[in-house]
C-alpha cells in the first residue's frame, strides 16, 4: 500500500488563498467598524432628535397655557400623544417642577414620579442621557418649561435603545450586502488574476519555481555555447558567460542596446534582424561565429533568442584542409607530369640514346631542387616554406606563376611564441589564394610574395608579409570593403566567398598589426600585412621588396 503525499499547492493557489483571506478580513473588519460607527451615529442622531422635540414642546405657548389650568393632564396628554406620532419618538413626558408626570405613553404612569435625572433641568439646563425607565433603556432629553422666567414644568422626550438598534440593523443589512458584493467581486478578480498567474507559472509552486531558477542559472552559465536574449527593443535581457566571451564584451551589458555593444556591423545587423537567421557565419573581434536567431512571439514581438557557436578553429582547419586538397590536386598533376617525363626518359633509353636520357632527367631534378632551395633559402621558417611550396604547386596547376621576392628573408626561429604559425598560415595562405584567383587569366599571370622583418629590437621590429598580383586590382573606393565578410567579386554561386580576407584582417588585428591594400606596380593589387614582433623580433631585416615586381626580380617556384 502506497501513501500518496499531497503535492504542495501551486504558487497561484497559495496566492489565491492568501488574497481571499485578506479580502475577507478587510471586508469583515470594515463591516464591523461601520456597524459600530453607524450605531454610535444612530445614538447621536436619536439624542439630537429627542433634544429638538423636547425644546420645541418647552417653547410651545399652548403647553405653558395648559400648565396654568387646574388639570394640565387633560390638555397635555392628547398633545403629547400627537407629538409622539408626528415626531417619531417613543415617549413624551411633561411633568411639574418636582418630577410628577402630567403625561406618559402609559396613562397608568401619570401622577407617578419621573424615572430619571431631572436635577440639571430644575436648574434651567437642557441635557441628554441614556437611562432605563418604565419603557426600558432609552436615549432621552430633559429641558425646563419656563413662564415669565419661572420654571413651571419639565418635559422629556426619548427614543428607546431598541428602536435605535433596529435602525442600525437596517444599515447593517445594507452594509452586509455591500460587503458580500465586495467579497464576491474580490474573489472573482483574485481568481482571474491567479488563473493568469497559473498559466504563466505552469501550476508550479514557489519551491519548484525557485529550484527551476537555480537550474536555469546553473545551465545558463555551464554551456560553452553563447546564449543571448534580446527584448522587443533589441536590448540585452540576458547573456551567459559563453556569450560574453564569444562576443568579446565586458562589464554589465544587460539593458544595453545591441547597437551599443561595439560589434562588427554585419554581426550587429544579424542580431537586429526581425526574421530568423540560421547558421550564418559572422566575424567577431577575434572569432568566427555561427549565429542562429529565433524571434520570440506570442501575438506580438517579445524579443529574440540568439545562439552563438565558435567555429574559429573549425574554420581554420577547414582552410588548411582546402589547402591540403589543393596541394593533393597539384601533386596529382605533378605526378602526371612526372609520369610524362619518365616515359620520355624510358623512350630515349629504348631508342639507344641513354646519354640524352640521363641529361634530360638530371636537368629536371636540378631545376626542381634549385627552386626548392631558393624558397627555403628565402623563407627558412618551416611552416611558411611548406605553405609557399604547396601554394606554388597549386598556382602552377591553375596557370599562375608564384614568385618569391629576392629580398625575402625569414630565418627559422625568428618568430616569437606570441605569433603562432597557424595565424601566419591564415594570413599568408588567404592572401596568396586571393591573389592567385585575381591573377588567373591575366597576362602575365603572376603572384609575387615578399616575407621579411623590418626594424630593430630597440625600435620594435615587425614582420612584413606582402602579396601582389597582376589581376584587375581593387577599386580605391572599395579598399576597406574588401576586408568585410561577404564581399567578393566572384560569382555568388561559388559559395563560401568573401570570408578569406575577413579572416586575414581578424588575425592581423588580433596581433595588433595593420593590413592595407594598394595598387601594385604594373597594375593589380598589393596586400601588405605588418605584425609587430615585440622583444622576440630580431633577425635580419631587408628593405621593402617591390611586390608585383619586375621580371627577373624573383625566382619562380
C-alpha positions as CSV (number, residue, x, y, z in Angstrom):
1,X,0.0,0.0,0.0
2,X,1.5,3.3,-1.1
3,X,0.7,6.5,0.7
4,X,0.3,9.4,-1.7
5,X,1.9,12.5,-0.4
6,X,-0.2,15.5,-1.3
7,X,1.5,17.8,-3.7
8,X,2.2,21.3,-2.4
9,X,-0.3,23.9,-3.5
10,X,0.8,25.8,-6.6
11,X,2.0,29.4,-6.2
12,X,-1.1,30.7,-7.9
13,X,-3.3,28.6,-5.5
14,X,-1.3,29.9,-2.5
15,X,-1.7,33.5,-3.6
16,X,-5.4,32.9,-4.3
17,X,-6.0,31.6,-0.8
18,X,-3.9,34.4,0.8
19,X,-5.7,37.1,-1.2
20,X,-9.1,35.6,-0.5
21,X,-8.4,35.6,3.3
22,X,-7.0,39.1,3.1
23,X,-10.1,40.4,1.3
24,X,-12.4,38.6,3.7
25,X,-10.6,40.1,6.7
26,X,-10.6,43.6,5.2
27,X,-14.3,43.4,4.3
28,X,-15.4,41.9,7.6
29,X,-13.3,44.4,9.5
30,X,-14.7,47.2,7.6
31,X,-18.3,45.9,8.1
32,X,-17.7,45.6,11.9
33,X,-16.2,49.1,12.0
34,X,-19.0,50.5,10.0
35,X,-21.6,48.8,12.3
36,X,-20.1,50.2,15.4
37,X,-19.7,53.6,13.8
38,X,-23.3,53.6,12.5
39,X,-24.6,52.5,15.9
40,X,-22.9,55.4,17.6
41,X,-24.1,57.8,14.9
42,X,-27.7,56.4,15.4
43,X,-27.5,57.1,19.1
44,X,-26.2,60.6,18.5
45,X,-29.0,61.2,15.9
46,X,-31.6,59.9,18.4
47,X,-30.2,62.2,21.1
48,X,-30.4,65.2,18.8
49,X,-33.9,64.3,17.7
50,X,-35.1,63.9,21.4
51,X,-33.5,67.3,22.3
52,X,-35.2,69.1,19.4
53,X,-38.6,67.6,20.3
54,X,-38.3,68.5,24.0
55,X,-37.1,72.1,23.2
56,X,-40.0,72.5,20.8
57,X,-42.5,71.4,23.4
58,X,-41.0,73.6,26.1
59,X,-41.2,76.6,23.8
60,X,-44.8,76.0,22.8
61,X,-47.2,78.7,24.3
62,X,-50.0,76.1,24.5
63,X,-48.0,74.0,26.9
64,X,-47.4,76.9,29.2
65,X,-51.1,77.8,29.0
66,X,-52.2,74.3,29.8
67,X,-49.9,74.1,32.8
68,X,-51.7,77.1,34.3
69,X,-55.0,75.3,34.2
70,X,-56.3,73.3,37.2
71,X,-55.9,70.0,35.3
72,X,-52.9,70.2,33.0
73,X,-53.1,66.4,32.1
74,X,-56.5,66.9,30.3
75,X,-54.9,69.1,27.7
76,X,-51.3,67.9,27.7
77,X,-51.9,64.2,27.4
78,X,-53.6,64.4,23.9
79,X,-50.9,66.9,22.9
80,X,-48.1,64.6,24.0
81,X,-49.6,61.6,22.1
82,X,-49.9,63.7,18.9
83,X,-46.3,64.9,19.2
84,X,-45.1,61.3,19.6
85,X,-46.9,60.3,16.5
86,X,-45.7,63.3,14.4
87,X,-42.1,63.3,15.5
88,X,-41.4,59.5,15.6
89,X,-40.3,59.5,19.3
90,X,-41.2,56.7,21.7
91,X,-42.3,58.9,24.6
92,X,-43.0,62.5,25.6
93,X,-43.4,63.1,29.3
94,X,-44.4,66.5,30.7
95,X,-44.1,66.9,34.4
96,X,-44.3,69.5,37.1
97,X,-41.0,71.0,38.5
98,X,-40.9,68.2,41.1
99,X,-40.9,65.5,38.5
100,X,-44.6,64.3,38.9
101,X,-45.8,63.2,35.4
102,X,-48.7,65.0,33.7
103,X,-48.3,62.9,30.6
104,X,-47.0,59.4,29.7
105,X,-47.5,56.9,26.9
106,X,-48.9,54.6,29.5
107,X,-51.8,56.5,31.2
108,X,-51.3,54.4,34.3
109,X,-47.9,56.1,34.9
110,X,-49.5,59.6,35.0
111,X,-49.2,61.0,38.5
112,X,-46.1,59.0,39.4
113,X,-42.6,60.4,39.7
114,X,-40.5,60.6,36.6
115,X,-37.7,57.9,36.4
116,X,-34.5,59.6,35.5
117,X,-32.4,62.6,36.4
118,X,-34.0,66.0,36.4
119,X,-31.7,68.0,38.7
120,X,-30.0,69.8,35.9
121,X,-33.3,70.6,34.2
122,X,-34.6,72.0,37.5
123,X,-31.6,74.4,37.4
124,X,-32.7,75.6,33.9
125,X,-30.3,73.4,31.9
126,X,-31.2,71.1,28.9
127,X,-29.3,67.8,28.8
128,X,-29.3,64.4,27.2
129,X,-28.8,61.0,28.8
130,X,-29.3,57.3,28.3
131,X,-31.5,55.8,31.1
132,X,-33.6,52.8,31.8
133,X,-37.1,53.8,32.7
134,X,-40.6,52.2,32.6
135,X,-40.3,51.6,28.8
136,X,-36.8,50.2,29.0
137,X,-33.4,51.7,28.1
138,X,-33.8,54.9,26.1
139,X,-31.9,58.0,24.9
140,X,-33.8,60.9,26.3
141,X,-33.5,64.7,26.6
142,X,-34.8,66.7,29.6
143,X,-35.5,70.5,29.4
144,X,-37.3,73.0,31.6
145,X,-40.5,74.8,30.7
146,X,-40.5,78.4,31.7
147,X,-43.2,81.0,32.0
148,X,-42.2,84.6,32.7
149,X,-38.7,83.5,33.7
150,X,-40.1,80.9,36.2
151,X,-39.7,77.1,35.7
152,X,-43.3,75.9,35.7
153,X,-42.6,72.4,34.5
154,X,-40.2,69.9,32.8
155,X,-40.5,68.0,29.6
156,X,-38.6,64.8,28.5
157,X,-38.7,63.2,25.0
158,X,-36.9,60.0,24.2
159,X,-36.3,57.1,21.9
160,X,-35.9,53.6,23.1
161,X,-32.5,51.9,22.5
162,X,-34.3,49.0,20.9
163,X,-35.5,51.3,18.2
164,X,-32.1,52.7,17.7
165,X,-30.7,49.2,17.3
166,X,-33.4,48.5,14.7
167,X,-32.3,51.5,12.7
168,X,-28.6,50.3,13.0
169,X,-29.7,46.8,12.0
170,X,-31.2,48.1,8.8
171,X,-28.0,49.9,8.0
172,X,-26.1,46.7,8.9
173,X,-28.2,44.7,6.4
174,X,-27.4,47.1,3.6
175,X,-23.7,47.1,4.7
176,X,-23.6,43.3,4.7
177,X,-25.0,43.2,1.2
178,X,-22.3,45.7,0.0
179,X,-19.6,43.7,1.9
180,X,-20.8,40.4,0.4
181,X,-20.7,42.0,-3.1
182,X,-17.2,43.4,-2.5
183,X,-16.0,40.0,-1.2
184,X,-17.5,38.3,-4.3
185,X,-16.0,40.8,-6.7
186,X,-12.7,40.5,-4.9
187,X,-12.8,36.7,-5.1
188,X,-13.7,36.8,-8.8
189,X,-10.9,39.3,-9.5
190,X,-8.4,37.2,-7.5
191,X,-9.4,34.1,-9.3
192,X,-9.0,35.7,-12.7
193,X,-5.6,37.1,-11.8
194,X,-4.4,33.9,-10.3
195,X,-5.7,31.9,-13.3
196,X,-3.5,34.0,-15.4
197,X,-0.6,33.6,-13.0
198,X,-1.2,29.8,-13.0
199,X,-0.8,29.8,-16.8
200,X,2.4,31.7,-16.6
201,X,3.9,29.6,-13.8
202,X,2.5,26.3,-15.3
203,X,0.9,25.5,-12.0
204,X,4.3,25.2,-10.1
205,X,4.6,26.1,-6.5
206,X,7.2,28.5,-5.1
207,X,9.8,25.8,-4.3
208,X,9.5,24.4,-7.8
209,X,9.9,27.9,-9.3
210,X,13.0,28.6,-7.1
211,X,14.5,25.2,-8.0
212,X,13.9,25.8,-11.7
213,X,15.5,29.3,-11.4
214,X,18.6,27.7,-9.8
215,X,18.8,25.0,-12.5
216,X,18.3,27.7,-15.1
217,X,21.1,29.8,-13.8
218,X,23.4,26.8,-13.5
219,X,22.7,25.6,-17.0
220,X,22.9,29.1,-18.4
221,X,26.5,29.5,-17.2
222,X,27.6,25.9,-17.7
223,X,27.1,25.7,-21.5
224,X,30.1,26.7,-23.6
225,X,27.9,28.0,-26.4
226,X,26.9,31.6,-26.3
227,X,23.3,32.5,-25.4
228,X,21.9,36.0,-25.9
229,X,18.3,37.0,-25.2
230,X,17.0,40.4,-26.5
231,X,13.8,42.1,-25.6
232,X,11.4,43.7,-28.0
233,X,13.5,46.8,-28.2
234,X,16.6,44.8,-29.1
235,X,18.2,45.4,-25.7
236,X,20.2,42.7,-23.9
237,X,17.8,40.9,-21.5
238,X,20.2,38.0,-20.7
239,X,23.7,36.9,-21.7
240,X,25.7,34.0,-20.4
241,X,29.4,33.6,-19.8
242,X,29.9,31.9,-23.2
243,X,28.1,34.8,-25.0
244,X,30.3,37.4,-23.3
245,X,33.5,35.5,-24.2
246,X,32.4,34.9,-27.9
247,X,31.3,38.5,-28.4
248,X,34.2,39.9,-26.5
249,X,32.0,42.2,-24.4
250,X,32.9,43.2,-20.9
251,X,31.1,44.7,-17.9
252,X,27.3,44.7,-17.3
253,X,25.6,44.9,-20.7
254,X,22.2,43.8,-19.5
255,X,19.8,46.6,-20.6
256,X,22.2,47.9,-23.3
257,X,21.1,48.1,-26.9
258,X,22.8,45.6,-29.3
259,X,23.8,48.6,-31.4
260,X,25.9,49.9,-28.5
261,X,27.9,46.7,-27.9
262,X,30.6,47.7,-30.4
263,X,30.2,44.5,-32.6
264,X,31.0,44.4,-36.3
265,X,28.3,46.0,-38.4
266,X,27.3,42.7,-40.2
267,X,27.0,40.8,-36.9
268,X,25.0,43.7,-35.4
269,X,22.7,43.6,-38.4
270,X,22.1,39.9,-38.0
271,X,21.2,40.4,-34.3
272,X,18.8,43.3,-35.1
273,X,17.1,41.3,-37.9
274,X,13.4,40.7,-37.3
275,X,13.4,37.5,-39.4
276,X,15.0,34.2,-38.3
277,X,18.7,33.6,-39.2
278,X,20.0,30.0,-39.4
279,X,23.7,29.0,-39.3
280,X,25.0,32.3,-40.5
281,X,28.8,32.8,-40.3
282,X,30.0,36.1,-38.9
283,X,33.2,37.5,-37.6
284,X,33.5,38.9,-34.1
285,X,36.6,40.7,-32.9
286,X,38.7,37.6,-32.6
287,X,36.4,34.7,-33.6
288,X,34.4,33.2,-36.4
289,X,30.9,32.6,-35.1
290,X,27.9,30.7,-36.3
291,X,24.8,32.7,-35.4
292,X,21.3,31.5,-35.1
293,X,18.4,33.8,-34.2
294,X,14.8,32.9,-33.4
295,X,12.2,35.6,-32.7
296,X,10.0,35.1,-29.6
297,X,6.4,35.9,-30.3
298,X,3.1,35.5,-28.6
299,X,0.8,37.5,-30.7
300,X,3.3,40.3,-30.6
301,X,7.1,40.5,-30.9
302,X,8.6,39.9,-27.4
303,X,12.2,39.5,-28.3
304,X,14.9,37.4,-29.9
305,X,16.9,34.3,-28.7
306,X,20.4,34.2,-30.2
307,X,22.7,31.2,-30.0
308,X,26.4,31.6,-30.8
309,X,28.9,28.8,-31.7
310,X,32.6,29.3,-32.0
311,X,33.9,27.9,-35.3
312,X,37.2,29.7,-35.4
313,X,39.3,26.6,-35.0
314,X,36.9,24.7,-37.4
315,X,37.2,27.4,-40.0
316,X,41.0,27.4,-39.7
317,X,41.1,23.6,-40.0
318,X,38.7,23.8,-43.0
319,X,41.1,26.3,-44.6
320,X,44.0,24.0,-44.0
321,X,42.0,21.1,-45.4
322,X,41.2,23.1,-48.5
323,X,44.9,23.9,-48.9
324,X,45.8,20.3,-48.5
325,X,43.1,19.3,-51.0
326,X,44.5,21.8,-53.5
327,X,48.0,20.6,-52.7
328,X,46.9,17.0,-53.4
329,X,45.4,18.0,-56.7
330,X,48.6,19.8,-57.5
331,X,50.6,16.7,-56.6
332,X,48.3,14.6,-58.8
333,X,49.1,16.9,-61.6
334,X,52.8,16.9,-60.9
335,X,52.6,13.1,-60.7
336,X,51.1,13.1,-64.2
337,X,53.8,15.4,-65.4
338,X,56.5,13.2,-63.7
339,X,55.0,10.2,-65.5
340,X,55.3,12.0,-68.8
341,X,58.9,12.8,-68.1
342,X,59.6,9.2,-67.0
343,X,58.0,8.0,-70.2
344,X,60.3,10.4,-72.1
345,X,63.4,9.0,-70.3
346,X,62.3,5.4,-71.0
347,X,61.7,6.1,-74.6
348,X,65.1,7.7,-75.0
349,X,66.7,4.7,-73.5
350,X,64.8,2.4,-75.7
351,X,66.0,4.4,-78.7
352,X,69.5,3.8,-77.5
353,X,70.1,7.4,-76.6
354,X,71.0,6.8,-72.9
355,X,73.2,9.9,-72.6
356,X,70.4,12.2,-73.7
357,X,68.0,10.4,-71.3
358,X,70.4,11.0,-68.3
359,X,70.9,14.6,-69.3
360,X,67.1,15.2,-69.5
361,X,66.4,13.6,-66.1
362,X,69.4,15.4,-64.5
363,X,68.2,18.7,-65.7
364,X,64.7,18.1,-64.4
365,X,66.0,17.1,-60.9
366,X,68.4,20.1,-60.8
367,X,65.6,22.5,-61.7
368,X,63.2,21.1,-59.0
369,X,65.9,21.1,-56.3
370,X,67.1,24.6,-57.3
371,X,63.6,26.0,-56.9
372,X,63.0,24.3,-53.6
373,X,66.4,25.5,-52.3
374,X,65.5,29.0,-53.4
375,X,62.3,29.1,-51.4
376,X,63.9,27.5,-48.3
377,X,66.8,29.9,-48.5
378,X,64.5,32.9,-48.6
379,X,62.0,31.6,-46.1
380,X,63.6,29.0,-43.9
381,X,60.7,29.2,-41.4
382,X,59.4,25.6,-42.0
383,X,55.6,26.3,-41.8
384,X,55.7,29.2,-44.2
385,X,58.2,27.5,-46.5
386,X,55.9,24.5,-46.8
387,X,53.0,26.7,-47.3
388,X,54.7,28.6,-50.2
389,X,55.8,25.3,-51.8
390,X,52.3,24.0,-51.7
391,X,50.8,27.2,-53.0
392,X,53.3,27.2,-55.8
393,X,52.1,23.8,-57.0
394,X,48.5,25.0,-56.8
395,X,49.3,28.2,-58.7
396,X,51.2,26.3,-61.4
397,X,48.2,24.0,-61.8
398,X,46.0,27.0,-62.4
399,X,48.4,28.6,-64.8
400,X,49.7,31.3,-62.4
401,X,53.4,31.8,-61.7
402,X,54.2,32.3,-58.0
403,X,57.3,34.4,-57.4
404,X,59.2,34.8,-54.1
405,X,60.9,38.2,-54.0
406,X,64.7,38.0,-53.8
407,X,64.6,40.4,-50.9
408,X,62.6,38.0,-48.8
409,X,64.4,36.6,-45.8
410,X,62.8,34.9,-42.8
411,X,65.1,32.7,-40.7
412,X,63.9,29.7,-38.7
413,X,63.3,30.5,-35.0
414,X,62.8,34.2,-35.7
415,X,59.1,34.3,-34.9
416,X,58.1,34.7,-31.2
417,X,55.7,32.2,-29.5
418,X,53.1,35.0,-29.4
419,X,52.8,34.7,-33.2
420,X,51.6,31.2,-33.8
421,X,52.2,29.5,-37.2
422,X,48.5,28.9,-37.6
423,X,47.8,32.6,-37.7
424,X,50.6,33.1,-40.3
425,X,49.1,30.3,-42.4
426,X,45.8,32.0,-42.2
427,X,47.2,35.4,-43.2
428,X,49.6,34.4,-45.9
429,X,47.6,31.5,-47.3
430,X,44.4,33.5,-47.8
431,X,46.4,36.4,-49.3
432,X,48.0,34.1,-51.8
433,X,44.8,32.3,-52.6
434,X,43.1,35.7,-53.2
435,X,46.0,36.8,-55.4
436,X,46.0,33.6,-57.4
437,X,42.3,34.0,-58.0
438,X,42.8,37.6,-59.2
439,X,45.8,36.8,-61.4
440,X,44.3,33.8,-63.1
441,X,43.6,34.6,-66.7
442,X,45.8,37.8,-66.7
443,X,48.8,38.3,-69.0
444,X,51.2,37.8,-67.4
445,X,49.6,35.7,-64.6
446,X,51.9,36.2,-61.8
447,X,51.8,36.5,-57.9
448,X,54.7,37.9,-56.0
449,X,55.3,37.2,-52.3
450,X,57.7,39.0,-50.0
451,X,58.3,38.0,-46.4
452,X,60.9,39.7,-44.2
453,X,61.4,41.5,-40.9
454,X,61.9,45.3,-40.6
455,X,63.2,47.5,-37.9
456,X,65.3,46.6,-34.8
457,X,64.7,45.2,-31.4
458,X,65.3,48.5,-29.8
459,X,62.8,50.4,-32.0
460,X,60.4,47.5,-32.3
461,X,60.7,45.1,-35.2
462,X,57.8,43.8,-37.3
463,X,57.1,41.0,-39.7
464,X,56.1,42.2,-43.2
465,X,54.1,39.9,-45.5
466,X,53.3,41.4,-48.9
467,X,51.5,39.7,-51.7
468,X,51.0,41.3,-55.1
469,X,49.2,40.1,-58.2
470,X,48.8,41.1,-61.8
471,X,45.0,41.0,-61.8
472,X,42.4,43.7,-62.2
473,X,43.3,45.4,-58.9
474,X,41.0,46.8,-56.3
475,X,38.9,50.0,-56.7
476,X,40.2,52.5,-54.1
477,X,36.6,53.2,-53.1
478,X,36.4,49.6,-52.0
479,X,39.8,49.5,-50.2
480,X,38.1,48.8,-46.8
481,X,35.1,47.0,-48.1
482,X,37.2,44.1,-49.4
483,X,38.0,43.1,-45.9
484,X,34.4,42.8,-44.8
485,X,32.9,39.4,-44.5
486,X,30.7,38.5,-47.6
487,X,32.4,40.9,-50.0
488,X,33.6,39.2,-53.2
489,X,33.9,40.0,-56.9
490,X,33.4,36.3,-57.8
491,X,30.0,34.8,-58.8
492,X,27.7,34.2,-56.0
493,X,27.1,30.6,-56.9
494,X,30.7,29.7,-56.0
495,X,29.8,29.5,-52.3
496,X,32.0,30.4,-49.3
497,X,33.2,33.6,-50.9
498,X,34.1,36.8,-49.0
499,X,35.5,35.1,-45.9
500,X,39.2,34.8,-46.6
501,X,40.2,38.5,-46.4
502,X,37.9,39.0,-43.4
503,X,39.8,36.2,-41.6
504,X,43.1,37.8,-42.6
505,X,42.1,41.2,-41.1
506,X,40.8,39.4,-38.0
507,X,44.1,37.6,-37.5
508,X,46.1,40.8,-38.1
509,X,44.1,42.8,-35.6
510,X,44.4,40.1,-33.1
511,X,48.2,40.7,-33.1
512,X,47.8,44.5,-33.1
513,X,49.0,44.6,-36.7
514,X,48.0,46.6,-39.8
515,X,46.6,45.4,-43.1
516,X,46.5,47.6,-46.2
517,X,45.7,47.2,-49.9
518,X,47.1,49.5,-52.6
519,X,47.8,49.4,-56.3
520,X,50.8,47.3,-57.3
521,X,53.4,48.4,-59.8
522,X,52.3,47.4,-63.2
523,X,48.7,47.1,-62.1
524,X,46.9,44.6,-59.9
525,X,46.5,44.7,-56.1
526,X,49.2,44.7,-53.4
527,X,48.1,43.5,-49.9
528,X,50.5,44.2,-47.1
529,X,50.3,42.8,-43.5
530,X,52.6,44.2,-40.8
531,X,52.8,42.3,-37.5
532,X,54.8,43.6,-34.5
533,X,57.3,41.0,-33.2
534,X,57.9,42.6,-29.8
535,X,61.1,41.8,-27.9
536,X,61.4,38.5,-29.8
537,X,61.5,40.1,-33.1
538,X,65.1,40.0,-34.4
539,X,67.0,38.5,-37.2
540,X,67.9,40.1,-40.5
541,X,66.0,42.9,-41.9
542,X,65.8,43.9,-45.5
543,X,64.5,46.8,-47.4
544,X,60.9,46.5,-48.6
545,X,60.6,44.2,-51.6
546,X,58.8,45.6,-54.6
547,X,55.7,43.4,-54.7
548,X,54.3,42.6,-58.0
549,X,57.8,43.4,-59.2
550,X,59.6,43.3,-62.4
551,X,60.6,40.2,-64.4
552,X,63.6,38.7,-63.0
553,X,63.2,40.3,-59.6
554,X,62.5,36.9,-58.0
555,X,62.6,33.2,-58.6
556,X,59.7,31.3,-60.0
557,X,59.0,28.4,-57.7
